Amino acid sequence: MTLSGPPAEGPLSSGRAVRRDGPLLALLCVLGAALQLYGFHWGVITPDSVVQYGQALTGVYDDWHPPVTAWVWRQLLRLGQGGAPFLAMDVLLYWSGFGLVARGLLLRNGRGAALTLLALALLPIAFGQVGAILKDPFMACLLLAATALLIRREWGGASWLRLPAVLLILLAGATRFNALFAALPLLLLAVPGQWIRRPLHLVAAATAAAALLVGANWTLNEVMLRPGHSHPINSLVNFDLAGIVAHGGHNGWPGLPDAEANRLVARCYTPRLFGMADEQLCARTEERIATHVATRGESAISVWLRALWRSPGAWVRHRLDHLNWNWRFLVPVVPDDAVYIMSQPNELGLHFAPNAVTHVVGWTARAMAWTPLGRPATWIALAIGLLIVAQQLPSRRILLALGGSALLYGLAYAVVSVAPDLRYNLWTLFTVMVGGAIAFAERAHIAGDRWKMALLPAILVMKLEVIALLVGAIG
């Protein structure tokens, strides 16, 4: 399998396309950014936003959230207080990324391909999620801008574009603990194709890229920022221990009697998340883990591994149930979190007031979320389709990177997720938007049977999603 290939020639000369339609694309991006800024000024404020803004103001961080996001916000405070500079940064990254790829599509495939991508950038879930001041849209926008630079490089741009792209990827890789999976295929796209044509060379490059991502994450979030340690891993371990008990496995909590464990699981556990029914009562199990780690010197990971060893089947069933909610696959209802419209009370001066644009985006995003096109399971199925058609297309290296990034990032939630918020899957949506526009623009290179093979996973997934909703409505 080769990962390189010459760029396709577009139907228009580069100079003519830029002169005729370039200003139109730029104007559309500016208008899109202005609409986004107006609808979400100055950023939707969630509890996480308040916590990280407080850390940005003081310069004192903890590691419940990777502190690099709060550190970036602290640097932006030189431009203005509150969420305005952070929102402006996300919007700039968002429209710069889509605009740069659209310009490349204009040069190679014509106006229709470019306008198709910009229309996708207006999809309400993607458009609206960027309005929240959170690490998830920040990560997705960083990766989008980096991907756009690498696509420009693949389509004949200057070699130096790799450097800012790699820096953006490394920063994005430090914003979420599982961002490594999304970032790794993009770093491989930054490697010249001729360097990784052989399987052993590809494995070596992937190993080096993973080490670079881990090293950059550790350097930024531990060495440079020196956060206080809040042990967020305990939350993951606690959720899995509860899921194992709920699915008939052994009680893995150190020193917690079986009867009490069963009582707490019955009260606190659902496949979606742990502890919403009674936060004070449900906190006891995670406190038990923290106390054990502090007094016995055993790590939470050891507790987790021992529980998995004793009850692997129960853990797998728990994880599959949760992944189903994370991907919103066979679910009877759809959670109302397609776009956040809220303003968490605080004393730091943060505030968000929705307007007519916000409400329209929120309503259309909720409507999209109820359809198969608003589900992470569908996006992942479409990413598989990108991998199926990639080998036949001139932009195969780009599509392999995008499809691989979406698939690895989405599959990582099979192990590391503790909540099913839609925002966690935002990057998967971005990859499908960009990759789908490129594949559609190059569709003339795809044989009919390969198109059918590429669309089959998404068609099957969408049918099952609709059936599950209908069953839930009848029930």
N, C-alpha and C positions, 0 to 999 in steps of 0.2 A: 504493500500500500504506500503510495507516495503522498506527501503532504504539500507538495509545491506544484505550481503550474503558472503559465503565462496569463496575464490579465486579458479579459475579453475586450474587443473593440466595440465601442458604443456606436449608435447610428448617427450621431452628430459629431462634428469636430469639436475638440475641447473649447477652442476660442469662441466658436459660434454659440455653443450651449451656454457658456458663462455669460456672454454678452446679452443673450436673449432672455434667459430664464434665471440666471444667478441672482439678480436683484429681487425677483419675485420670491425665491426661496428664502433669502435673507429677511425680507419683509414679513413673510409668514412666521418665521421663527421669532422675530421681535414681537409680533402681535400675540403669538402663543405665550411667550414669556410674560408680556404685559397682562394678559388675561389671568395667567396663573398667579402673578404677584397681586393683582387686584382681588382675586377670589380668596386668597389665603394670607393677606397681609395681617400681622407679620408672623405667620406660622401658627399652626394648631398646637396647643399646649396640653400635653399629656403629663401624667405623674413622672414618667421618665424624663421628659423635657425639663421639668422643674428641678429634679435631682441633678441633672448634668449641668444645667445653667448655674446652680449654686456652686458646683465644683469649678465651673469656668470663672466665676467671680472671685473665688478665694484662691484658686491655684492649688487646692488640696484635693486629691483624688482618692477614690477607692476603686476596686476592681470588680464590683458587681456588674457594671457595664465596662467594656474596655475603655480606659480613660482617654485614649487618643481623641475620641470625639469631643469630650469636654475641653481638651487641650486646644483643639482646632477652634472651638467656639471662643475660648479665651483670647486667641490671637485676633479673631474677628471683632472682638469688642473695641479694638482701636478704630474701627470704622463706624461703630454705633452700638448702643445698648440694646438689650432684648434679643428677640429672634430675627429681626430684620436682616442683618448681615448673613446669618446662617441660611435663611430662606433664599435670599438673593444668590448665594453661592450654589445651593442645590439647583435652583432654576437655571442659572447660567450653565452649570455642568449638563443639565438635562437637554436644554435646547442647543447648546454647542455640540453635544454628542449627536443628537438626531440631525442637526443641520449639516454637520460635516459628512455624515454618511449619505444624507440626501444629495449633497453636492456631488459626491462620488457617483451615486446612481444616475444623476443628471448627465454627467460626462460620459458614462459608459452605456446607459440604457435609455436615456431620454427623460422628458418631463414627467410622464406618467408614473414611472418608477419612483422618482423623487417625491412627487406629491402623495403617492401611496404611503410612503414611510412617514411623512409629516402628518397625514391623516391618522395613522396609527398612534402617533405621539399624543393625539387628543383623546385616546381611549380613556374613559373617566376613571377607571381604577388607577392606572399609571399616573395620569395627570393629577388626580386628587391625592394620592399617597405622597407625592412629593411635597405637598403642602404642610406636612407634619414635621416638626423639628425632632427627628429621631435618627438613630444610627442606621436603621434599615434603609430608608430612602437615600441617606447620605452614602452608604456603601454602594447602593445600586447606581447612583449618579456618578460616583467616582469611576466605577467599572465601565459604565456607559461611555464616559469621556475617553477613558483609556482605550476601549475597544474601537472607538471612532478613529483615534490616532493610528492604531495598528491597521485598521482597514484602509485608511488613507495610504499608509506605507505599503500595504500589499498591492494596492492599485496604482503603484508607481510613484508614491511620494518619497520624500527625502529620508535617508537612513536615520537621521538624528531624531525623527519622530518616535523612535523606539524608546529613547531615554525618558521623556516626560511620561510616556505611556507606562513604562515600568515603575516609575516613581508613584504614579497614581494607583497602580495595582498594589504596590506594597503598602501604601497608606490604607487602601480599601481592605486589604487583608488583615489589618490590625483593628478594624472597627467592629468585627464580630468574631466570636471564638470559632465559628464554623466557616468563616469567609475563605479559608484556605482552599476549600473544595471548589468554590466559584472562581478563585483567582488563578489556580494552577494551570488550567488549559489556556488561559489568556497569556500567561507568561511564556508558555510554549509557542504561542503565536508570535511572540516577540523574537523568538530564536529564528535565524535564517533557515529556510526550508531545507537547503542542501546539507545542513549540519545534522539533521535528524531523520534522514531518509531510511537509515538502517534501524531495525528494532532495538539493538543494543544501545545505539546512540540516543534513540528516543527515551529509553529507560533511564539512561544516565542524565539526560537533560531534565527529565521529570523529577528525578531524585534531587538534582541540584536546585531546581526551581522550588520544590517543597522545602528544602533546607533554607533557602533564601527567605521564603515567606515566614517560616517559623522563627528564623533569626531576627527578621525585621519586626515581627510582632513582639517578641521578647524584648528587643532593644527599646522599642517605642513605649510599650505599656508597662515594662518592669524597670529597666535600667534608667531610662530618661525621666519618667514621670513618678516613679517610686510610690505607687498607690498603697493605701491601706488595704489589707487583705480581708475580704468579707466572705471568702470561700463559696462562690456561687456553685461550685461543683456539688455541694451538699444538696442543692435543690434537685439536680438531675438524679443523684443517687436516691434521694428520698422518694421521688416520683416513681422510679423503677421498682424500689422495694414495695411500694404500695401496689403497683400494678401486678407484681408477682403474687402477692397475697390475694389480690382480687381475682386472679385467674387460677387459684387453687394451688399455688406454690408455697414454699416454706416461708416462715417469718424470718426475714433477714435483719431486722433492727436489733442492734446490740442491747441486751438487757431489757427488752420490752416484752412482757408476757404475751403469749399468743392470743389470749382473750381480749386484751386491750388493743393489740394490733388489729384484730378483726373488727372490733368496734370502731376504731378510728378510720379504717379503710372504708367501712360501710358508710360512715358519715362524710368522709373527706374526698374520696377518690371517684373520679370519672375518667373515661378514656381520653377526655379532652385535656384536663389539667387537675391539679391537686389543691384542695384547700379553700375553694371559693365559698363553700357552704358555711364555714365557721373558721375564720382565719386564726383566731386566738386558740381555739381548741386544736385545730389541725397543725399548728406550729409545733406541737409537742414532739412529733416524730422527727422532724428535722433538727430540733434542739437535742434530741437523743443522739443523733449522729454527731453533732458538733461536740457534745460533752464527751462522747466516746473517743473521738479523735484527739481532743485536748488532754484527756486523762490517761488514755492507754497508749498514745503515740502511734496508733495504727491509722493509716490514711483512709479517707472516704472511698478511694478507688479500690482499696483492698476489701472493704466491706461490700462494695458493689460487685466485684469479681466473685467473691465467695457466694453471694446470693445467686448470681447467674450460673455458677457451677452446680449449685444444688437444685435449681429449678429452671433449666434453660427453656423448656417448652412454655412455661407460664410467662417468662420474659418475652419470648417471641410473640405470643398471642397478645400480650399487653402492647408491645411496640407496634404490631400491625394494626391494632385497634386505634392507637393514637395516630399513626401515620395516615390512616383513612380520614381522620378529622383534619389533620394538617394539610392534606392534599384535597380535602372536600370531595371525596370520590363517591362512596356509597353512603351518603348521609341523608337523613330524612328532612333536615332543615339546614338553612345556611345562616351562619352567624352574621350579625349586623356590624361588620367592621371593614366593609369595602373601602370606605374613606372615613377618617376620623374628623368629627366636627365637635370639638369640645374645647374648654378652657379650664384647666385644672386650677382651682383656687390656690393662691400663693402670695407671699409677701415680698417677692423679688421684682415685681413690676411687670411680669409676663401676663399678657392677656390676648385673647383672640375673640373677635366678634364676627360671626358669619354674615355674609350678605347674599344677595340674590344669586350671584354666580356660584358661591359656595353651595347653596342649597340645590341648585340645578346639577352641579357636579356630584354632590352626594346622592341625590335621587337616581341619576343615571348610573352611577357606580353600583348602587344597591341592586338596581335592575340587572346590570351586567353580571353581578356576582351570583344571581339566581340562575343564570343561563350557563350552559357548559363552557362558554368562552370566558367566563369569569372564575374558573376553577383551576387551581394548580395542577390537578391530575391531567386536565386537558393540555395545559401548557407543557407538561413533561412529555405527554404523548406526542405533541407537535415537535418537541425537541428531538425525540427519537426519529421522527420523520425527516428532520433536517440531516441527521446522520445517515439516513438511508439514501437520500438524494445527493449528498455532498460529493461523492466520488465522480459524478457525472458533470459537475458544474465547474466553470472557471474559477469561482471563488471557494473552492473546496476547503482550503486551509482555514478560511474565515468561518465557514459553516461547521467544520469539525470542531473548531475551538468554541464556538457559541453553543452548539449542541452538547458538547462534552461538559462545558461549564454549567449549563442548565441541569443536566442529568446528574452530575456529581453533587452539585449543591442541593438539588431536590432530594436525592437519595440519602444525603447525610442526615436529613431529618428523621430517617428511620431509627437513628441511634441517639441523637443529641437533643431532640426537641422536648420541651416540657409544656408548651402551650401552642395552640393552633392558629395564632393570629395571621391574617392574610398578608400583612406587611412582611412577614418573614420570607415569603416567596416572591417578593417584588422583582428581584433580579431575574428569576426564571421567566417572568412575563417580559421583561426588557429583552432578553436574549431571543425569545420567540418573535417579538415584534421586529427586531432588526434582521434576524436570520430569515424570517419568513418573507420580508420585503425583498431581500437579496435573492432568495431562491425563486420567488415569483418573477422577479425581473429577468432571471436567467432560465426561465422555464422552457425555452426552446431547445435547450440541451438535454432535457429529461425525456426519456422514453415513456410511453403511456403506462406500461406495466409498473415502472418504478414509481410513478406518481401514485398509482393505486396502492402500492406497498407502503409508501410514505404516509398516506392519509389513513390507512386502515387502522393503526393504533388509536388515533384520535377519534375516528368514527365509532369504534367499539367502546371507547371510554365514555364518549358523550352519550351514547345510547344507554349505557348502564347508569350514568349519572341521572338522566331523566327518569328512568324506571325507579331508582331509589327515591327521588323526590315525589313521584306519583304514589308510591307505596306509603311514604310518610304522610302524605296528604290524606290518603284514604284511611290510614290507621288512626 
